Amino acid sequence: MRWAKPTHQSKEQVNRAGDTLISDMATVEEKNKALEILDNWRAIHSYPLHIFKKRLKDVSTEKVDKSALTAQRLKRVPAIIKKLKRKYGGQQPTMRLSQMQDIGGCRAVVSTIPQVKKLFEDYYLKGDLKHKRVGIKDYIAAPKEDGYRSTHIIYKFFSKRQGKKEYNGLLIEIQLRTKLQHYWATAIETVDFFTRQAIKSNEGEKEWMNFFKLVSSAFAKIENCPTVPNTPTDDKELYSQIKQKENELNVIKIMSGWTSAIKFFEEYTAKSSKEKPQFFLLQLDISGGEMKLSSYTKDEEQKAISDYAEAEKKSKEKEYDVVLVGVDTIGDLRKAYPNYFVDSKEFLENLTKIIKKATNNGF
């Protein structure tokens, strides 16, 4: 397979491209050239990502949890640009494109907290990876204030192989989480998608953001883990607030209704189950409710990446959402990214249990 090769001369050139993309002074021509550099910079993460994802799949499914689900993705261009623009503490943006740690990311979803710990400690913390580990963020032990819980590990890719050394130094993020944490995270993306919010980026409506913080704490209690900062520690108060917020936002009824949007995909899955594509380019028409799904074989990965870049350029003028995902089977796609196929069944089932518990106990 032919992997994308670097076309930039230096990381400084990459950083200048990032600066140009968020500059109000840059011309259209300058931004187009910068976008070409960004497209290539993102594409060359594909090979390191492939290597990390393969190992993640092997150790998670063979050593830890046979039902583990693994997936990979390249960060979307709008998400990259948004992150470059992000201000911290009211200061000017400081993120450099070459330093962004999650342009290439892969994820393992396992059943339980002990399995997350085993995967992390035995195969990454103590593992014999030749790649350099440059960061660990344990959001399970210390949940983020928005309720996010997962373990992140950042690596710098390293290879001695001829023709692969040019990828050395590229950063790849590995996420390890439980199914319950995954349901919560993808439920947020589902709400973001249909309501056009940005809860995931802490820019959503206050009521929705508070709701998800509370639910995350309830899920943490189920897993006997630390709860989210600034949420009730008392079960009665926590469950009572969740019940109240769910009633105000009509969460269960609304999210259940969204599942009707997935009918087209279900039909496509039934027809394509024997083709075993490895990559999928999904284009969602937000206003029209239409969906276009393109599939690619393992040997067509670079074409998938190229089509992904083109689709993103075309989508700028329309209310479209574009995502490229890679999974092991078409069945796994629906499980790995329920946010895009609106299958919120697992999240809603757990939320319903919480509401019933609150009701039965008179909360």
C-alpha positions in Angstrom: 0.0 0.0 0.0 1.2 3.5 -0.8 1.1 5.9 2.1 1.1 9.7 1.8 4.6 11.3 1.9 5.5 14.6 3.5 5.5 17.5 1.0 6.4 20.2 3.4 10.0 21.2 4.0 9.9 21.7 7.8 7.6 21.8 10.8 8.0 25.6 10.8 6.3 25.6 7.3 3.5 23.5 8.8 3.2 26.0 11.7 3.0 28.9 9.3 0.3 27.2 7.4 -1.7 26.8 10.7 -1.2 30.5 11.4 -2.4 31.4 8.0 -5.6 29.4 8.3 -6.6 31.3 11.4 -5.5 34.7 10.2 -8.0 37.4 9.3 -5.4 39.1 7.1 -4.5 36.1 4.8 -5.7 36.1 1.2 -7.9 33.4 -0.3 -4.8 32.2 -2.3 -2.7 32.1 0.9 -5.3 30.1 2.7 -5.7 27.6 -0.1 -2.0 27.0 -0.1 -2.0 26.6 3.6 -4.9 24.2 3.4 -2.9 22.0 0.9 -0.1 21.8 3.5 -2.6 21.0 6.3 -4.2 18.3 4.1 -0.8 16.7 3.6 0.2 17.1 7.2 -3.0 15.3 8.3 -2.6 12.6 5.6 0.9 11.6 6.6 -0.4 10.7 10.1 -2.2 7.7 8.4 0.8 5.4 8.5 1.7 5.9 12.2 -2.0 5.7 13.0 -2.2 2.4 11.2 0.6 1.0 13.2 -0.7 2.1 16.6 -4.3 1.0 15.8 -3.1 -2.5 14.8 -1.3 -3.0 18.1 -4.2 -1.5 20.0 -6.6 -4.0 18.4 -4.3 -6.9 19.0 -3.7 -6.3 22.7 -7.2 -5.2 23.5 -9.1 -8.0 21.8 -6.6 -10.8 22.4 -5.2 -10.0 25.8 -7.9 -7.9 27.6 -11.5 -8.1 26.3 -12.6 -10.2 23.4 -15.6 -7.9 22.9 -13.3 -4.8 22.8 -14.1 -2.4 20.0 -11.3 -0.4 18.3 -11.5 2.4 15.8 -9.3 5.1 14.3 -9.9 8.6 12.8 -8.0 11.6 11.4 -9.1 14.8 13.0 -11.5 16.9 10.8 -10.1 20.0 9.2 -12.8 22.3 10.9 -11.9 20.7 14.2 -8.2 21.3 13.7 -8.7 25.0 12.7 -11.1 25.5 15.7 -8.5 24.1 18.0 -5.8 26.4 16.5 -8.1 29.3 17.3 -8.9 28.3 20.8 -8.0 30.8 23.5 -6.9 29.8 27.0 -7.4 32.2 29.9 -8.4 35.0 27.6 -4.9 34.9 26.0 -4.2 34.8 22.3 -4.1 31.3 20.7 -0.8 29.5 21.3 -1.4 26.1 19.7 0.9 25.3 16.9 -0.2 22.9 14.1 2.9 20.7 14.4 2.3 20.3 18.1 -1.3 19.2 18.0 -1.4 15.8 19.6 -4.7 14.3 18.3 -4.6 14.8 14.5 -4.3 11.0 14.4 -6.2 9.1 17.0 -7.3 5.6 17.8 -9.6 4.2 20.5 -10.3 1.0 22.4 -13.6 0.6 24.1 -13.7 -2.2 26.7 -16.3 -3.4 29.1 -15.1 -2.5 32.5 -12.8 -0.2 34.5 -10.5 -3.1 35.5 -10.0 -3.9 31.8 -9.1 -0.2 31.0 -6.5 -0.4 33.8 -5.1 -3.7 32.6 -4.8 -2.4 29.0 -3.2 0.8 30.2 -0.8 -0.6 32.8 0.3 -3.9 31.2 0.5 -2.9 27.5 1.2 0.8 27.5 2.6 1.9 30.9 4.8 -1.2 31.2 4.8 -2.1 27.5 7.9 -2.5 25.3 6.9 0.0 22.7 9.8 1.5 20.8 7.8 4.7 20.3 8.3 7.5 22.8 5.5 8.1 25.3 5.2 11.9 25.7 2.0 12.3 27.7 -0.7 10.7 29.8 -4.0 12.2 30.7 -6.1 10.1 33.1 -9.6 11.7 33.0 -11.0 8.6 34.7 -9.1 9.2 37.9 -9.7 13.0 37.5 -12.7 13.7 35.3 -12.8 16.9 33.4 -15.2 19.6 34.6 -17.5 19.0 31.6 -17.9 15.4 32.6 -15.5 13.8 30.1 -13.9 10.5 31.3 -11.3 8.5 29.4 -7.6 7.7 29.5 -5.4 9.4 26.9 -1.8 8.3 26.0 0.3 10.4 23.6 3.1 8.9 21.6 5.8 10.1 19.2 6.1 7.6 16.3 9.5 6.0 15.8 10.7 3.6 13.1 14.1 2.4 11.8 12.6 1.0 8.7 13.7 2.4 5.4 11.1 4.7 3.9 9.3 5.0 7.3 11.8 7.3 9.1 10.1 10.3 7.5 7.1 9.7 9.8 9.3 9.8 13.0 8.1 12.4 15.5 4.5 12.5 14.4 2.1 12.4 17.4 -0.6 9.9 17.8 -3.2 9.8 20.6 -4.6 6.6 22.1 -7.9 6.7 24.0 -8.9 3.9 26.4 -12.4 4.0 27.8 -15.3 1.8 29.0 -18.5 1.2 27.1 -20.4 3.4 29.6 -17.9 6.3 29.1 -18.2 5.8 25.3 -22.0 5.9 25.4 -21.8 9.2 27.3 -19.3 10.8 24.9 -21.1 9.8 21.8 -24.4 10.9 23.2 -22.9 14.4 23.5 -21.8 14.3 19.9 -25.3 13.2 18.9 -26.9 16.2 20.7 -24.2 18.5 19.2 -25.0 17.3 15.7 -28.8 17.6 15.9 -28.9 20.8 17.9 -25.9 22.4 16.3 -24.3 23.0 19.7 -20.7 22.5 20.8 -21.1 20.8 24.1 -18.0 18.8 23.4 -16.0 22.0 23.2 -17.6 23.6 26.3 -19.6 25.9 24.1 -23.1 24.4 24.4 -26.3 25.5 26.0 -25.9 25.7 29.8 -28.8 23.3 30.5 -27.5 20.6 28.2 -24.0 20.9 29.6 -25.2 20.6 33.2 -27.3 17.6 32.2 -24.4 15.7 30.8 -22.1 16.6 33.8 -24.7 15.2 36.1 -25.2 12.0 34.1 -21.4 11.5 33.9 -21.2 11.6 37.7 -24.0 9.0 37.9 -22.1 6.8 35.4 -19.0 7.3 37.5 -20.8 6.1 40.6 -21.9 3.0 38.7 -18.3 2.3 37.9 -17.1 3.1 41.4 -14.9 5.9 40.1 -14.4 9.6 41.1 -17.3 11.8 40.2 -17.2 15.1 38.2 -16.2 18.3 40.0 -19.0 20.5 41.2 -21.7 17.9 41.0 -23.7 16.4 43.9 -21.9 13.6 45.8 -25.2 12.6 47.5 -27.1 10.0 45.4 -30.5 11.5 46.2 -29.5 15.0 45.1 -27.7 13.8 42.0 -30.4 11.5 40.8 -33.1 14.1 41.6 -31.3 16.7 39.5 -30.8 14.3 36.6 -34.6 13.5 36.7 -35.4 17.2 36.7 -33.1 18.1 33.8 -34.2 15.2 31.7 -37.8 16.3 32.2 -37.0 19.9 31.3 -35.1 19.0 28.2 -37.2 16.0 27.2 -34.0 14.1 26.5 -35.3 10.5 26.2 -38.2 11.4 23.9 -36.1 13.7 21.7 -33.1 11.4 21.4 -35.3 8.4 20.7 -36.9 10.3 17.9 -33.6 11.0 16.3 -33.0 7.3 15.7 -35.5 7.4 12.8 -32.8 9.3 10.8 -30.7 6.2 10.7 -33.1 4.1 8.6 -31.1 4.7 5.4 -27.9 3.5 7.0 -29.6 0.4 8.4 -30.7 -0.5 4.9 -27.2 0.1 3.5 -25.7 -2.1 6.2 -28.0 -5.0 5.3 -27.0 -4.8 1.6 -23.2 -4.3 2.2 -22.6 -6.8 5.0 -20.6 -9.1 2.8 -18.4 -6.5 1.1 -16.3 -6.0 4.2 -15.2 -2.4 3.5 -12.6 -1.0 5.8 -13.2 2.7 5.5 -16.3 4.8 5.2 -16.9 8.4 4.2 -20.1 9.7 5.6 -21.7 13.0 4.5 -24.7 14.1 6.4 -27.1 16.9 5.1 -28.1 18.5 8.4 -31.1 20.5 7.1 -32.3 18.0 4.5 -31.9 14.9 6.6 -30.1 13.1 3.8 -27.0 10.8 4.2 -24.4 9.7 1.6 -22.2 6.8 2.5 -19.1 5.8 0.5 -17.1 2.7 1.3 -13.5 1.8 0.6 -11.4 -1.3 0.8 -8.2 -1.6 2.8 -6.2 -0.9 -0.4 -8.2 2.2 -1.1 -7.3 4.0 2.2 -5.4 6.8 0.5 -8.3 7.4 -1.9 -10.6 7.6 1.1 -8.4 10.2 2.7 -8.3 12.2 -0.6 -12.1 12.0 -1.0 -12.4 13.1 2.6 -10.4 16.2 2.0 -12.4 17.1 -1.1 -15.8 16.5 0.6 -14.8 18.9 3.4 -13.9 21.6 0.9 -17.3 21.2 -0.8 -19.2 21.1 2.5 -18.1 24.6 3.6 -20.9 26.2 1.6 -23.6 23.8 2.8 -25.0 22.6 6.1 -23.1 19.3 5.8 -21.1 17.2 8.3 -18.4 15.0 6.9 -16.5 12.2 8.7 -14.1 9.5 7.6 -13.9 6.5 9.8 -12.0 3.2 9.7 -13.3 0.1 11.4 -12.8 -3.6 11.2 -16.3 -4.5 9.9 -19.3 -2.5 8.8 -21.1 -3.8 11.9 -18.5 -2.2 14.1 -19.0 1.2 12.5 -22.4 1.5 14.0 -21.1 0.5 17.4 -17.9 2.7 17.2 -19.6 5.9 16.1 -23.2 5.8 17.2 -23.1 9.6 17.2 -23.2 9.6 13.5 -25.8 6.8 13.1 -27.9 8.1 16.0 -28.0 4.8 17.8 -28.3 6.2 21.3 -30.0 3.1 22.6 -27.2 2.2 25.1 -27.0 5.7 26.5 -30.8 6.0 26.8 -31.2 2.6 28.5 -28.7 3.6 31.2 -30.3 7.0 31.5 -33.8 5.4 31.9 -32.5 3.2 34.7 -31.3 6.3 36.5 -34.7 8.0 36.1 -36.5 4.9 37.3 -34.2 4.7 40.3 -35.0 8.4 41.1 -38.7 7.8 40.7 -38.9 4.5 42.7 -37.0 6.1 45.6 -39.1 9.2 45.6 -36.2 11.5 44.6 
